[in-house]
Amino acid sequence: MTQTLPLPERLITAGRTLVMGVVNVTPDSFSDGGEWFEPSAAIAHGRQLLDQGADILDVGGESTRPGSARVSVEDELDRVLPVITALSADGAVVSVDTTRAVVAEQAVAAGALIINDVSGGLADPAMADVVARTGVTYVVMHWRGHADVMDDLEQYDDVVLDVRAELAQRVAALEAAGVRRSQLVLDPGLGFSKSGAANWPLLARLDELVALGLPVLVGASRKRFLGHLLAGEDGVPVPPLARDGATAAVSTLAAMSGAWCVRVHDVRGTSDAVRVAQAWVDAGGTHRPHITAD
Ligand code: PMM
């Protein structure tokens, strides 16, 4: 049986890995903090990302930067709703990056077609019900705790097997709560309770996650482990804006490994990267299937 997410036809039939462009409406995101904080600037930024080839726009109002404090529900709603309303009205496929059920529900009412929950439903017990009732696509990311504690929750026996098992548990719990399997997308949660080295096996063995039979989203963009990889002899990580080449390289390899979608800040580079990967595959290069599953 082929799985089809509840998304517009043009995304289902794209025939390549999709590109999700990040629209952070926050004053303190780790990689583009504050640049698009005003709703009007965030809306303009979203439109620019669409022009650059984004298939999905991911609108978030709460920073997940390691160590950051939570924002209030009211502030989060004030940040994301005007942006989601405007971009959805343009015809964009919008996802809301939130761990809160009330924010997710209002975002869907404002036009969001995807709930992107970095906690995979663990942060808010009411989330599963919102996902079940709205019937939208739901990104289940691997997560062990909020930003203030996540760096202390990094113990794994085998990071790939542990992340896969914990995601499978989330899928079972969500299905038991009435969520349909065909709504679900999995995400290894790069950088979330994972130190630099732990991120590489999750990428190199992405096929083990893809083998669970659900679409997989990869969010490597500008993350710390790429900054460390590119550090000079002094060992100082390169800054977030200098990580876009590495991000595009990860996008290419993730696409070749069966990723359904990649979440990035620099849409232009990754939009090119996923097209290169698809041309390679179309010309007979080795690949693993994306989107569809048995
Ligand atoms: N990473 C961040 C935020 N949201 N969502 C998903 N599904 N996967 C991720 O890896 C992810 C995410 C943190 O990055 P940002 O501060 O640049 O948005």
Boltz pocket constraint, residues with backbone or C-beta under 6 A from the ligand:
constraints:
  - pocket:
      binder: B
      contacts: [[A, 22], [A, 24], [A, 29], [A, 30], [A, 31], [A, 63], [A, 64], [A, 65], [A, 97], [A, 116], [A, 117], [A, 118], [A, 139], [A, 141], [A, 187], [A, 189], [A, 190], [A, 217], [A, 218], [A, 219], [A, 220], [A, 221], [A, 263]]
      max_distance: 6.0
